[in-house]
Amino acid sequence: MLIKSALMHLLGYIWQEQLGDELKVLGTWRSPFALRVRLALNFKGLPYEYFEEDLDNKSDLLLKSNPFIKKLPVLIHNNILICESLVILEYIEEKFSDVGPALLPVDPYERAMARFWARYIEDKLVAPWLKMFRANTNEEKAEWMRETVEAVKTLEGALSRKLAPFFGGDDVGYVDVVLSGMIAWMQGTKALCGVELLDTTKTPLLVEWMERFAGLEGAKEVMPDVDKLVEFAKIKRAKMMALDNN
Ligand SMILES: N[C@@H](CCC(=O)N[C@@H](CS)C(=O)NCC(=O)O)C(=O)O
């Protein structure tokens, strides 16, 4: 795996030298969306320059790069700007189809299914998780928690039907990259919202998947520290509550 990853990086640098292409990523360490982009580039062995943004004080580069919604991540490819993590992943996949491993399957049905699961993760896991985290009442929190837990169970089932180490099969693919942005947040959910989302009895396959994923060369260097994330999120929520109460 180490040799494969070193080779990928070497090929990436050769590609960059030959084409004179330049990739920049605007992100923040805690963003599950920005993480997807960094992971996809790492797995493909594409070198990029990373810019850590302060979302309380957005840089001119971010405001100019994503003037419509002013959010991270942004991929800057030479002078081209691409926003929205899933859109960026598709761009990387299409533009650099000849560099590194493909993230989307070749078969149209498999490709459609990968996109379906990516959408599922967005709508049924990430969105309810955020609502649970931001809920003002216990009733609201319980409702969004129920939805989040349901989504995790469904993903455990989807992985069990794969009979493979990753959603992408023997290697990581699009769905793995999309879900992996949430790994640290899922690990921190007990501390933040009082519910253990992943454990060896309820979701043994996802726990194994998560450990396998976090150990990958392209992932190790960018996965956020769970304790740091929890600390950050607690402060963020306290500030949000204080604003709501004013
Ligand atoms: N759907 C977007 C979500 C992006 C997003 O919510 N980014 C957050 C960081 S995690 C952001 O930039 N927030 C800044 C803001 O809301 O002003 C994607 O997939 O890229």
The ligand as an SDF file (V2000), in Angstrom:
LIG
                    3D

 20 19  0  0  0  0  0  0  0  0999 V2000
  -23.0770   21.2330    0.0970 N   0  0  0  0  0  0  0  0  0  0  0  0
  -21.8030   21.8640    0.3340 C   0  0  0  0  0  0  0  0  0  0  0  0
  -21.6790   22.1850    1.8070 C   0  0  0  0  0  0  0  0  0  0  0  0
  -20.4970   23.0760    2.0830 C   0  0  0  0  0  0  0  0  0  0  0  0
  -20.5040   23.6460    3.4910 C   0  0  0  0  0  0  0  0  0  0  0  0
  -21.5240   23.6570    4.1950 O   0  0  0  0  0  0  0  0  0  0  0  0
  -19.3380   24.1960    3.8850 N   0  0  0  0  0  0  0  0  0  0  0  0
  -19.2050   24.8390    5.1610 C   0  0  0  0  0  0  0  0  0  0  0  0
  -17.9670   24.3230    5.8900 C   0  0  0  0  0  0  0  0  0  0  0  0
  -18.2550   22.7050    6.4960 S   0  0  0  0  0  0  0  0  0  0  0  0
  -18.9870   26.3360    4.9420 C   0  0  0  0  0  0  0  0  0  0  0  0
  -18.1970   26.7270    4.1240 O   0  0  0  0  0  0  0  0  0  0  0  0
  -19.6760   27.1770    5.7120 N   0  0  0  0  0  0  0  0  0  0  0  0
  -19.5170   28.5820    5.6560 C   0  0  0  0  0  0  0  0  0  0  0  0
  -20.7990   29.3260    5.7570 C   0  0  0  0  0  0  0  0  0  0  0  0
  -21.8570   28.6660    5.9100 O   0  0  0  0  0  0  0  0  0  0  0  0
  -20.7700   30.5300    5.7110 O   0  0  0  0  0  0  0  0  0  0  0  0
  -20.6930   20.9390   -0.1810 C   0  0  0  0  0  0  0  0  0  0  0  0
  -20.9170   19.7250   -0.2710 O   0  0  0  0  0  0  0  0  0  0  0  0
  -19.6340   21.4430   -0.5440 O   0  0  0  0  0  0  0  0  0  0  0  0
  1  2  1  0
  2  3  1  0
  2 18  1  0
  3  4  1  0
  4  5  1  0
  5  6  2  0
  5  7  1  0
  7  8  1  0
  8  9  1  0
  8 11  1  0
  9 10  1  0
 11 12  2  0
 11 13  1  0
 13 14  1  0
 14 15  1  0
 15 16  2  0
 15 17  1  0
 18 19  2  0
 18 20  1  0
M  END
$$$$
